[in-house]
Amino acid sequence: MTTTPFPADFLWGAASAGHQVEGQNTSSDVWLLEHVEGSIFAEKSGDACDSYHRWPDDLDLVAGLGLNSYRFSSSGPASSPSRRSSPSRRSTTTDACSRAATPGV
C-alpha cells in the first residue's frame, strides 16, 4: 500500500458552531421558533457546553490534543455589540486562539 504524507503545513484541528456551544441564546430567531407552541423543532436549545465562558478551557483541549487549528463561530445575535458577545470578544478569542492554534472564524 502506498501512502502520501500530509504537507508540513497541513492543519489538524477541531471546529465548533456558536449555536451548538454557546447555549441559551434567547436573542436568536431560531430560539424563538424552538419555543413557540407547535414548533417544528423536536428539541429546544439548552445550555449547551457554555463555550462562551469556557473558551480558554476549549483552547487548552485543542492544544492538549496536539491540534494546530480551531475554527469557531459566535451566533449572530450573540455577536451583536448590544448582547453578551461582541466584536471585541471575538477579537480577544481569536487573539488567544492564535497562541495555541491557527484560528478560523
N, C-alpha and C positions, 0 to 999 in steps of 0.2 A: 504494500500500500504506500502510495506517495502522499506526503503531507506538504503543505505550503505554510511556512511560518507567517505569523502576523507581522506587519510592519512595526518597527520600533516605536513609532508614534501612534500606534493603534490605541483608541480609548476604550478601556474596560470600565463600565460604570453601572449606575443604578438610576432610576427615574421615579418621580412621584408627580401627582397632579393635585393642585390645590383643593379641589372639591373633595377628593378622596382622603386627604390627610389633615386638612385644617379643621373640618367639622363645625357644626352649629353656625353655618354662615346664613343667618336669618335675613340678610340683605339680598340674597340671591333670588332671582325669579324662580329658579328650579326649586329652592327650598319652599317657596310659597306653593308651587304646584304639587310638591310632595305631601303637603299638609291639608289641602282642601278636601272636602268630602267628595268621594267618588274619584279620587286621584287615579291616574293610570299607572302610577308608580307602586310596585308591590311592597317596597320598603322605604321608610323615611331615612334621611341622613341622620346620623347620630353624632357623637363626639369625635369620631374618627380616632386618630392616634395623636392628635394635638401637636402636629409638627410646627404650628405657629409658635408655641413656646419651647418646643424640644428640638428645634433645628440644630443647635450646637451638638446635641447627642447624636442626631442623624448623621452629621458630618463625621463624628468620631467613628460611627459604624462604617461609613463609606471608607474612611482611611484604614480602619482596622481590618477590613476585608481585602485590603490591597488594591482597591479600585482607584482609578485616576480620573474619573469623570462622574458628575452628578447633575442630572437635568431635573429642574424643579419648576413649579409654577405657583402662582398665587391666584386664587379665584378672582374674577373680575371685581365684584363688589368689595372683596376684602382688600383689593389693591387701591381702592379709592382713597384719596387723602382724608376724606371725612370718616373713614372706617378704621378699624383696628390695625390694618396693614396699610402701608403707604409706600410710595416710590422710594422713600429713604430707607425703609425696612428692607425692600428688595435689594437696594444697593448694598446695605450692610450685610445681608445674607450672601449676596454674590461675592463681595469682598472676602468674607470669611471662608466661603466655599473655595475660592481660588487658592487659599493657603493649603487646603487638603486635596483638592482635585480641580480639574478643568470644569468650570461651571457652565451650565446651559440653561437658559430661561426661555 
